[in-house]
C-alpha cells in the first residue's frame, strides 16, 4: 500500500532527481524566481518549505551542517542561513508563490513561475 508516500518522482532516478531539486533550490534562492514545469515547481515548493522549516528550527551551525542535503551551492546556502532565515522568521509556511505563465513552445508543457514571497 502507498500510505504516506508523497514523493514526486518526476520520471527520474533518485540521484538525478535529488541533483535537480538541489540545483532548483539554489537557482530560486540566488535569483528570487525561476520558470520551470508545473510538476517540478510543486516538488520544489515542497522541498523548499521543508528546508526553511528546518533552518528556522536549528541553530546556525547545525543548519549549515545540514545544508548539503538540500543545496550544494555555497552562495545559496549562505544566503538561506543568513538572509532568508531572518526574512521568514515570523512565517511558518508558504515561502513561495507559484503562477502559471503559459505553455512551452516545443512540447506544450505547462510552465510555472515560482518565486520567493
C-alpha positions as CSV (number, residue, x, y, z in Angstrom):
1,X,0.0,0.0,0.0
2,X,1.1,3.6,-0.7
3,X,0.2,5.1,2.6
4,X,2.1,8.4,3.2
5,X,4.3,8.0,0.1
6,X,4.3,11.7,-1.0
7,X,7.5,11.9,-3.0
8,X,7.2,13.2,-6.6
9,X,9.5,11.1,-8.7
10,X,9.4,13.4,-11.8
11,X,10.2,10.4,-14.0
12,X,13.9,10.4,-12.9
13,X,16.1,8.1,-11.0
14,X,16.8,9.1,-7.4
15,X,20.3,10.6,-7.8
16,X,19.2,12.7,-10.9
17,X,16.0,13.9,-9.1
18,X,18.0,14.9,-5.9
19,X,20.5,16.8,-8.0
20,X,17.8,18.5,-10.0
21,X,16.0,19.7,-6.9
22,X,19.2,20.9,-5.2
23,X,20.0,23.0,-8.3
24,X,16.5,24.3,-8.5
25,X,16.6,25.4,-4.8
26,X,20.0,27.1,-5.4
27,X,18.6,28.9,-8.5
28,X,15.5,30.0,-6.7
29,X,17.5,31.4,-3.7
30,X,20.1,33.2,-5.9
31,X,17.7,34.7,-8.4
32,X,14.5,35.0,-6.4
33,X,12.3,33.4,-9.1
34,X,12.5,30.9,-11.9
35,X,10.4,29.3,-14.6
36,X,10.0,25.6,-14.7
37,X,7.4,22.9,-15.4
38,X,4.4,22.6,-13.2
39,X,5.4,19.3,-11.6
40,X,8.9,20.4,-10.9
41,X,7.6,23.6,-9.3
42,X,5.4,21.7,-7.0
43,X,8.2,19.4,-5.9
44,X,10.5,22.4,-5.5
45,X,7.9,24.3,-3.3
46,X,7.6,21.3,-1.0
47,X,11.3,20.7,-0.7
48,X,12.0,24.5,-0.1
49,X,9.3,24.6,2.6
50,X,10.9,21.7,4.4
51,X,14.3,23.4,4.1
52,X,13.1,26.7,5.6
53,X,11.3,25.0,8.4
54,X,14.5,23.0,9.3
55,X,16.7,26.2,9.1
56,X,14.3,28.1,11.4
57,X,14.3,25.3,14.0
58,X,18.0,24.7,14.1
59,X,20.9,26.9,15.3
60,X,23.1,28.5,12.6
61,X,25.9,25.9,12.9
62,X,23.5,23.0,12.7
63,X,21.7,24.4,9.7
64,X,25.0,24.9,7.9
65,X,25.9,21.3,8.5
66,X,22.6,20.0,7.1
67,X,22.6,22.3,4.1
68,X,24.4,19.9,1.7
69,X,21.3,17.7,1.9
70,X,19.2,20.4,0.3
71,X,21.5,22.7,-1.6
72,X,25.1,22.2,-2.8
73,X,26.0,25.7,-3.9
74,X,27.8,27.6,-1.2
75,X,26.5,31.1,-2.1
76,X,22.9,29.9,-1.9
77,X,23.5,28.1,1.4
78,X,24.9,31.2,3.0
79,X,22.0,33.3,1.7
80,X,19.5,30.9,3.2
81,X,21.1,30.8,6.6
82,X,22.0,34.5,6.9
83,X,19.3,36.4,5.0
84,X,16.2,34.2,4.4
85,X,16.1,32.9,8.0
86,X,15.7,36.5,9.2
87,X,13.2,37.4,6.4
88,X,10.9,34.4,7.2
89,X,11.3,34.3,11.0
90,X,7.6,35.0,11.7
91,X,6.3,32.8,8.8
92,X,5.5,29.1,9.5
93,X,4.8,28.1,5.8
94,X,4.1,29.5,2.4
95,X,7.5,30.7,1.4
96,X,6.9,30.5,-2.4
97,X,4.3,31.7,-4.8
98,X,3.5,29.7,-8.0
99,X,1.9,31.3,-11.0
100,X,1.1,29.6,-14.3
101,X,2.6,31.6,-17.1
102,X,1.7,29.6,-20.2
103,X,2.8,26.6,-22.3
104,X,6.2,25.7,-23.5
105,X,6.5,26.0,-27.3
106,X,8.3,22.7,-28.0
107,X,6.0,20.2,-26.3
108,X,3.1,22.3,-25.0
109,X,4.0,21.6,-21.3
110,X,2.5,23.9,-18.7
111,X,5.2,26.4,-17.4
112,X,5.0,27.8,-13.9
113,X,6.9,30.8,-12.4
114,X,7.8,30.1,-8.8
115,X,9.1,33.0,-6.7
116,X,10.0,33.8,-3.1
117,X,7.4,35.8,-1.2
